[in-house]
Amino acid sequence: MKTDIKLIQDGKRLDNRRLDELRPIKIEAGVLHRAEGSCYLEWGGNKVIAAVYGPREAVPRHTQNPLRAIVNARYNMAAFSVDDRKRPGPDRRSREISKVISEALENIIIVERYPRASIDVNIEILDAEAGTRCAGLTAAAVALVDAGIPMKDIPVACAAGKIEGQVVLDLGKDEDNYGQADLPIAISPRTGQILLLQMDGHLTLDEFNQALDLAMKGCYTISEMQKKAIMEKYQKVEEVK
């Protein structure tokens, strides 16, 4: 897509970031009292709340799996989260993102512990800039830890992409709108296993490998932020005691 906006100038991006630099990220665990686990996350201009309910008996009963829990992730963008007011309720995009996040989380949660149960993960995008699926999954992972859901690892997500022919980390709004490619991934940091990988746009094989490597490095950086947020929550609990 052609645009008069210069996305890279003198080696810096529109928001003055380096090509391999993340937007500012803030993560807070345990922000909701009526959920088993919760997380509030700010990532650039994104603001996300994630809440976990369960494990509890799956209803209706015909959805139950006698061998394992089912994971229902529900991703939703609030009507006021974007500049042009969004029609309330699920649309095709939110259903697709809900599905891929559910599948990613099912591969990391130890679902065999909870036969016939449902683990419900609600992800609400309060303010959207770019990269909301990565922000949503990252927040959901912290909420799952806060809920005490057993997992093989704490999943984390990040994206890389291509703007003006250069591979960059963590696309901002204008970069997402006018860039040439976007590659969101989610991984298990301990093993490097890829839990989610999607691509929009066109990358050569070399560019793809470069973007994947950059997104993986971003994931490892954000993973440390997740751990810090979880530790801070439990340090506060100890201080209250």
VOBA-1610 file (N, C-alpha, C; in pm, whole numbers, padded with zeros to 5 digits, always signed):
BEGIN
Met+00084-00120+00000Met+00000+00000+00000Met+00088+00124+00000Lys+00060+00215-00092Lys+00141+00337-00102Lys+00090+00443-00006Thr+00182+00518+00050Thr+00146+00624+00142Thr+00253+00733+00139Asp+00211+00855+00169Asp+00307+00965+00176Asp+00381+00967+00310Ile+00335+00885+00404Ile+00399+00881+00536Ile+00534+00812+00524Lys+00637+00876+00577Lys+00771+00817+00580Lys+00784+00738+00709Leu+00783+00604+00698Leu+00781+00519+00816Leu+00918+00504+00881Ile+01025+00518+00804Ile+01161+00511+00857Ile+01239+00632+00806Gln+01304+00701+00898Gln+01385+00816+00860Gln+01510+00821+00947Asp+01627+00823+00883Asp+01755+00825+00954Asp+01767+00708+01051Gly+01719+00592+01007Gly+01730+00471+01088Gly+01634+00462+01204Lys+01544+00559+01218Lys+01445+00559+01326Lys+01304+00555+01268Arg+01210+00504+01348Arg+01072+00491+01305Arg+00991+00612+01349Leu+00862+00614+01315Leu+00777+00730+01343Leu+00776+00768+01491Asp+00780+00668+01578Asp+00778+00696+01723Asp+00918+00699+01782Asn+01018+00715+01695Asn+01158+00730+01735Asn+01220+00601+01788Arg+01157+00488+01760Arg+01214+00360+01801Arg+01317+00311+01700Arg+01411+00230+01749Arg+01501+00158+01660Arg+01422+00049+01588Leu+01479-00010+01484Leu+01410-00113+01406Leu+01382-00237+01491Asp+01467-00263+01592Asp+01453-00384+01675Asp+01402-00353+01815Glu+01329-00242+01830Glu+01286-00198+01964Glu+01136-00217+01983Leu+01097-00267+02101Leu+00957-00283+02137Leu+00895-00149+02178Arg+00763-00140+02166Arg+00692-00028+02226Arg+00693-00044+02379Pro+00667+00063+02455Pro+00661+00049+02601Pro+00552-00051+02643Ile+00584-00135+02741Ile+00491-00238+02788Ile+00478-00230+02940Lys+00354-00237+02988Lys+00325-00240+03131Lys+00232-00358+03158Ile+00264-00441+03255Ile+00183-00559+03288Ile+00154-00560+03437Glu+00027-00582+03472Glu-00012-00592+03613Glu-00102-00714+03632Ala-00068-00800+03725Ala-00146-00922+03751Ala-00244-00900+03866Gly-00356-00973+03862Gly-00451-00974+03973Gly-00528-00845+03991Val-00584-00792+03882Val-00652-00662+03889Val-00804-00676+03911Leu-00859-00796+03892Leu-01004-00817+03909Leu-01028-00911+04026His-01124-00879+04111His-01147-00959+04233His-01245-01075+04210Arg-01329-01066+04109Arg-01431-01169+04088Arg-01388-01276+03988Ala-01270-01261+03932Ala-01217-01363+03842Ala-01117-01449+03918Glu-01100-01575+03874Glu-00998-01661+03937Glu-00858-01603+03913Gly-00839-01543+03795Gly-00711-01480+03763Gly-00733-01368+03663Ser-00648-01266+03667Ser-00668-01153+03576Ser-00537-01081+03549Cys-00539-00998+03446Cys-00421-00921+03408Cys-00465-00796+03333Tyr-00398-00685+03362Tyr-00414-00563+03282Tyr-00282-00537+03212Leu-00288-00510+03082Leu-00167-00490+03003Leu-00179-00367+02915Glu-00076-00286+02914Glu-00062-00176+02819Glu+00059-00206+02731Trp+00040-00195+02601Trp+00148-00225+02506Trp+00139-00120+02396Gly+00226-00019+02402Gly+00208+00094+02312Gly+00074+00159+02342Gly-00009+00174+02240Gly-00143+00231+02259Gly-00250+00129+02290Asn-00213+00001+02300Asn-00310-00104+02335Asn-00334-00107+02485Lys-00459-00123+02525Lys-00495-00145+02665Lys-00585-00269+02669Val-00545-00368+02747Val-00611-00499+02745Val-00638-00547+02887Ile-00757-00604+02907Ile-00790-00675+03031Ile-00815-00822+02996Ala-00753-00912+03070Ala-00777-01056+03053Ala-00825-01113+03186Ala-00928-01198+03181Ala-00983-01260+03302Ala-01004-01409+03278Val-00971-01490+03378Val-00985-01635+03368Val-01090-01683+03469Tyr-01180-01768+03422Tyr-01283-01827+03506Tyr-01275-01979+03491Gly-01271-02048+03603Gly-01259-02194+03599Gly-01124-02238+03655Pro-01098-02370+03645Pro-01179-02469+03575Pro-01312-02494+03645Arg-01417-02511+03563Arg-01551-02540+03614Arg-01619-02634+03517Glu-01729-02693+03561Glu-01797-02790+03476Glu-01838-02725+03344Ala-01803-02792+03235Ala-01836-02739+03103Ala-01985-02754+03077Val-02047-02648+03032Val-02188-02651+02995Val-02205-02587+02858Pro-02298-02639+02778Pro-02382-02756+02801Pro-02301-02886+02806Arg-02360-02988+02865Arg-02286-03110+02895Arg-02232-03181+02772His-02298-03164+02658His-02251-03235+02538His-02115-03180+02490Thr-02072-03065+02543Thr-01941-03011+02505Thr-01828-03070+02590Gln-01862-03143+02695Gln-01761-03196+02786Gln-01674-03302+02719Asn-01546-03300+02753Asn-01454-03405+02709Asn-01416-03486+02833Pro-01445-03618+02834Pro-01420-03698+02954Pro-01271-03714+02988Leu-01183-03675+02896Leu-01040-03695+02917Leu-00964-03566+02949Arg-01026-03451+02924Arg-00950-03326+02938Arg-01042-03206+02943Ala-00986-03095+02986Ala-01062-02970+02987Ala-01065-02911+02846Ile-01166-02828+02821Ile-01168-02751+02699Ile-01132-02606+02735Val-01062-02540+02646Val-01020-02402+02669Val-01099-02311+02576Asn-01175-02220+02635Asn-01254-02125+02556Asn-01196-01986+02574Ala-01121-01940+02475Ala-01071-01803+02477Ala-01167-01717+02397Arg-01206-01606+02455Arg-01297-01513+02388Arg-01228-01378+02377Tyr-01191-01343+02254Tyr-01126-01216+02226Tyr-01231-01118+02174Asn-01236-01001+02234Asn-01336-00902+02192Asn-01278-00762+02195Met-01306-00686+02091Met-01266-00546+02088Met-01387-00462+02127Ala-01370-00380+02230Ala-01479-00291+02272Ala-01516-00197+02158Ala-01643-00159+02153Ala-01690-00071+02045Ala-01612+00059+02039Phe-01565+00105+02156Phe-01495+00234+02163Phe-01343+00219+02151Ser-01293+00099+02120Ser-01149+00074+02121Ser-01077+00126+01998Val-01152+00159+01893Val-01093+00207+01768Val-01151+00343+01731Asp-01086+00413+01638Asp-01129+00547+01600Asp-01270+00548+01542Asp-01295+00458+01446Asp-01431+00444+01391Asp-01505+00345+01479Arg-01607+00392+01548Arg-01675+00309+01647Arg-01714+00174+01588Lys-01673+00068+01657Lys-01695-00068+01609Lys-01833-00117+01650Arg-01895-00195+01562Arg-02024-00255+01596Arg-02005-00353+01712Pro-02084-00341+01819Pro-02066-00431+01934Pro-02089-00578+01897Gly-02021-00667+01970Gly-02040-00809+01950Gly-01932-00871+01863Pro-01929-01005+01858Pro-01824-01075+01783Pro-01841-01057+01633Asp-01729-01043+01563Asp-01730-01041+01417Asp-01636-01151+01369Arg-01617-01159+01238Arg-01537-01267+01181Arg-01393-01265+01234Arg-01336-01143+01243Arg-01198-01131+01289Arg-01184-01175+01435Ser-01275-01131+01521Ser-01265-01166+01663Ser-01286-01316+01683Arg-01373-01378+01603Arg-01393-01524+01614Arg-01267-01599+01571Glu-01201-01551+01466Glu-01079-01615+01418Glu-00968-01603+01523Ile-00953-01483+01582Ile-00849-01464+01682Ile-00880-01544+01808Ser-01008-01551+01847Ser-01048-01634+01962Ser-01007-01778+01940Lys-01027-01827+01818Lys-00996-01968+01786Lys-00846-01995+01794Val-00763-01907+01735Val-00620-01935+01734Val-00559-01919+01874Ile-00614-01827+01953Ile-00565-01813+02091Ile-00606-01935+02175Ser-00730-01982+02156Ser-00775-02103+02228Ser-00683-02220+02197Glu-00649-02239+02070Glu-00564-02351+02030Glu-00423-02336+02086Ala-00371-02213+02086Ala-00238-02191+02141Ala-00234-02224+02291Leu-00337-02180+02364Leu-00340-02204+02508Leu-00365-02351+02540Glu-00444-02421+02459Glu-00468-02564+02481Glu-00339-02645+02473Asn-00244-02597+02394Asn-00118-02669+02377Asn-00020-02646+02492Ile-00050-02553+02580Ile+00043-02522+02689Ile-00019-02548+02826Ile-00154-02543+02836Ile-00223-02576+02962Ile-00226-02728+02978Ile-00208-02776+03101Ile-00213-02921+03127Ile-00361-02958+03142Val-00429-02970+03029Val-00575-02988+03027Val-00618-03124+03081Glu-00527-03221+03082Glu-00563-03355+03131Glu-00595-03356+03280Arg-00555-03251+03350Arg-00583-03243+03495Arg-00732-03223+03523Tyr-00807-03173+03426Tyr-00944-03131+03453Tyr-01043-03188+03350Pro-01068-03319+03356Pro-01165-03378+03263Pro-01305-03319+03284Arg-01377-03307+03174Arg-01515-03256+03172Arg-01526-03108+03213Ala-01416-03040+03225Ala-01418-02901+03272Ala-01400-02803+03157Ser-01428-02679+03188Ser-01406-02569+03095Ser-01319-02464+03163Ile-01220-02414+03091Ile-01138-02302+03137Ile-01167-02186+03042Asp-01231-02084+03096Asp-01275-01972+03012Asp-01181-01853+03029Val-01132-01804+02916Val-01037-01691+02915Val-01100-01577+02836Asn-01133-01471+02904Asn-01194-01354+02838Asn-01088-01246+02818Ile-01075-01202+02694Ile-00977-01099+02658Ile-01052-00981+02600Glu-01046-00868+02668Glu-01119-00748+02625Glu-01019-00640+02585Ile-01027-00597+02460Ile-00941-00489+02410Ile-01013-00357+02437Leu-00960-00279+02530Leu-01022-00152+02567Leu-00977-00039+02475Asp-00854-00047+02430Asp-00797+00054+02341Asp-00707-00021+02244Ala-00726-00001+02114Ala-00652-00077+02014Ala-00561+00014+01934Glu-00436-00028+01919Glu-00343+00042+01831Glu-00299-00051+01720Ala-00221-00152+01753Ala-00178-00255+01658Ala-00122-00370+01739Gly-00133-00492+01688Gly-00081-00608+01760Gly-00167-00652+01877Thr-00300-00638+01863Thr-00387-00670+01976Thr-00392-00820+02006Arg-00375-00906+01905Arg-00379-01051+01935Arg-00258-01091+02019Cys-00141-01032+01991Cys-00022-01061+02071Cys-00039-01007+02213Ala-00092-00886+02224Ala-00115-00827+02356Ala-00217-00909+02434Gly-00324-00953+02366Gly-00428-01031+02432Gly-00378-01164+02483Leu-00301-01235+02401Leu-00250-01366+02443Leu-00149-01351+02556Thr-00066-01249+02550Thr+00033-01225+02655Thr-00035-01194+02788Ala-00142-01114+02783Ala-00217-01083+02905Ala-00289-01208+02956Ala-00346-01287+02865Ala-00417-01410+02904Ala-00324-01505+02978Ala-00198-01515+02934Ala-00103-01605+02997Ala-00078-01565+03143Val-00064-01436+03168Val-00043-01388+03305Val-00167-01414+03390Ala-00286-01394+03331Ala-00411-01421+03403Ala-00424-01569+03439Leu-00379-01657+03351Leu-00384-01802+03378Leu-00292-01839+03494Val-00174-01779+03497Val-00084-01802+03612Val-00147-01750+03739Asp-00207-01633+03732Asp-00272-01573+03848Asp-00386-01661+03899Ala-00451-01732+03806Ala-00562-01822+03843Ala-00512-01957+03897Gly-00382-01981+03889Gly-00327-02108+03936Gly-00350-02223+03841Ile-00375-02194+03714Ile-00396-02300+03615Ile-00261-02362+03581Pro-00245-02494+03595Pro-00115-02557+03567Pro-00083-02553+03417Met+00037-02506+03386Met+00081-02498+03246Met+00224-02551+03234Lys+00259-02593+03114Lys+00396-02640+03089Lys+00493-02522+03088Asp+00443-02404+03060Asp+00525-02284+03051Asp+00431-02165+03047Ile+00485-02044+03053Ile+00404-01922+03040Ile+00415-01873+02897Pro+00312-01891+02815Pro+00322-01850+02675Pro+00333-01699+02662Val+00390-01655+02553Val+00409-01512+02527Val+00404-01490+02377Ala+00360-01371+02337Ala+00344-01342+02194Ala+00409-01209+02158Cys+00453-01200+02033Cys+00510-01076+01981Cys+00505-01086+01829Ala+00518-00973+01762Ala+00514-00972+01616Ala+00634-00896+01560Ala+00672-00933+01440Ala+00766-00855+01360Ala+00699-00833+01224Gly+00760-00752+01142Gly+00700-00726+01012Gly+00797-00654+00921Lys+00745-00605+00809Lys+00829-00535+00711Lys+00767-00401+00676Ile+00846-00296+00687Ile+00803-00162+00645Ile+00914-00102+00559Glu+00873-00043+00448Glu+00968+00020+00356Glu+01087-00071+00325Gly+01057-00200+00309Gly+01159-00297+00270Gly+01250-00343+00382Gln+01224-00299+00506Gln+01309-00339+00619Gln+01229-00416+00723Val+01289-00520+00777Val+01225-00601+00880Val+01238-00529+01015Val+01126-00516+01085Val+01124-00443+01212Val+01047-00523+01317Leu+01068-00488+01442Leu+01000-00554+01555Leu+00880-00473+01599Asp+00769-00539+01627Asp+00654-00480+01698Asp+00597-00358+01624Leu+00520-00386+01518Leu+00464-00279+01436Leu+00369-00190+01514Gly+00381-00058+01494Gly+00286+00038+01548Gly+00168+00054+01453Lys+00078+00147+01484Lys-00046+00161+01409Lys-00023+00193+01262Asp+00052+00299+01233Asp+00076+00336+01093Asp+00160+00232+01021Glu+00253+00170+01092Glu+00333+00063+01033Glu+00246-00056+00996Asp+00150-00086+01080Asp+00057-00197+01053Asp-00033-00163+00934Asn-00077-00037+00927Asn-00167+00004+00819Asn-00097+00014+00685Tyr+00026+00064+00685Tyr+00094+00095+00559Tyr+00216+00007+00532Gly+00247-00086+00623Gly+00361-00174+00603Gly+00333-00282+00501Gln+00436-00364+00475Gln+00426-00467+00371Gln+00398-00606+00427Ala+00422-00628+00555Ala+00398-00761+00612Ala+00392-00753+00764Asp+00322-00850+00822Asp+00308-00861+00967Asp+00316-01009+01003Leu+00399-01044+01102Leu+00420-01184+01141Leu+00406-01199+01291Pro+00281-01217+01343Pro+00263-01242+01487Pro+00292-01388+01521Ile+00362-01409+01632Ile+00388-01545+01679Ile+00363-01552+01829Ala+00341-01674+01879Ala+00340-01701+02023Ala+00427-01824+02047Ile+00501-01821+02156Ile+00594-01931+02184Ile+00586-01975+02329Ser+00642-02093+02353Ser+00675-02139+02488Ser+00822-02103+02511Pro+00851-02004+02596Pro+00989-01957+02608Pro+01089-02062+02653Arg+01045-02156+02736Arg+01138-02256+02790Arg+01192-02347+02681Thr+01106-02384+02586Thr+01147-02478+02481Thr+01164-02412+02344Gly+01109-02292+02327Gly+01111-02229+02196Gly+01003-02281+02102Gln+00914-02367+02153Gln+00806-02422+02070Gln+00714-02309+02023Ile+00680-02310+01895Ile+00588-02210+01840Ile+00445-02257+01861Leu+00365-02176+01928Leu+00226-02210+01959Leu+00130-02144+01861Leu+00171-02034+01803Leu+00087-01960+01708Leu+00180-01891+01609Leu+00146-01899+01482Leu+00222-01827+01379Leu+00127-01794+01265Gln+00116-01665+01236Gln+00033-01620+01125Gln+00112-01518+01045Met+00074-01497+00920Met+00144-01396+00841Met+00046-01325+00749Asp+00060-01194+00745Asp-00020-01112+00654Asp+00078-01031+00570Gly+00070-01042+00437Gly+00161-00970+00351Gly+00262-01064+00285His+00372-01007+00238His+00470-01085+00162His+00610-01065+00219Leu+00677-01178+00244Leu+00816-01178+00288Leu+00893-01281+00206Thr+01017-01249+00170Thr+01102-01351+00111Thr+01142-01449+00221Leu+01203-01562+00184Leu+01245-01661+00283Leu+01344-01600+00381Asp+01439-01523+00330Asp+01537-01460+00420Asp+01469-01360+00512Glu+01376-01281+00457Glu+01303-01183+00540Glu+01217-01254+00644Phe+01156-01366+00605Phe+01075-01442+00700Phe+01161-01492+00816Asn+01277-01549+00785Asn+01365-01600+00890Asn+01414-01487+00980Gln+01443-01371+00919Gln+01486-01255+00998Gln+01373-01206+01089Ala+01250-01198+01034Ala+01135-01153+01113Ala+01105-01252+01226Leu+01113-01381+01196Leu+01086-01483+01298Leu+01188-01473+01411Asp+01315-01456+01377Asp+01420-01442+01478Asp+01396-01317+01563Leu+01357-01207+01500Leu+01332-01082+01572Leu+01212-01096+01665Ala+01104-01160+01616Ala+00984-01180+01699Ala+01014-01272+01817Met+01097-01375+01795Met+01135-01465+01905Met+01211-01388+02013Lys+01305-01302+01971Lys+01379-01222+02069Lys+01286-01130+02147Gly+01187-01072+02076Gly+01087-00990+02143Gly+01009-01069+02246Cys+00973-01193+02210Cys+00899-01280+02303Cys+00979-01304+02431Tyr+01108-01331+02418Tyr+01190-01358+02537Tyr+01201-01235+02627Thr+01208-01117+02565Thr+01212-00993+02645Thr+01082-00974+02722Ile+00968-00996+02654Ile+00837-00977+02717Ile+00812-01085+02822Ser+00866-01204+02800Ser+00852-01312+02898Ser+00907-01272+03034Glu+01019-01200+03034Glu+01076-01152+03161Glu+00984-01051+03228Met+00915-00969+03147Met+00819-00872+03201Met+00699-00944+03264Gln+00654-01053+03200Gln+00545-01133+03257Gln+00583-01187+03394Lys+00702-01245+03403Lys+00748-01304+03529Lys+00758-01197+03638Lys+00809-01080+03599Lys+00822-00971+03695Lys+00686-00928+03748Ala+00585-00917+03658Ala+00450-00877+03699Ala+00390-00978+03796Ile+00412-01107+03770Ile+00359-01212+03858Ile+00427-01206+03995Met+00559-01189+03994Met+00633-01180+04121Met+00589-01059+04202Glu+00567-00946+04135Glu+00525-00825+04205Glu+00389-00843+04270Lys+00299-00917+04204Lys+00166-00942+04261Lys+00179-01020+04391Tyr+00263-01123+04393Tyr+00274-01206+04511Tyr+00359-01143+04621Gln+00447-01051+04582Gln+00519-00974+04682Gln+00424-00882+04757Lys+00327-00825+04684Lys+00226-00739+04748Lys+00141-00820+04844Val+00107-00942+04805Val+00026-01030+04891Val+00101-01058+05021Glu+00233-01086+05009Glu+00314-01112+05128Glu+00322-00991+05218Glu+00332-00872+05156Glu+00340-00749+05236Glu+00212-00724+05314Val+00098-00757+05252Val-00032-00741+05321Val-00041-00834+05441Lys+00012-00956+05426Lys+00011-01051+05537Lys+00095-00999+05654
//
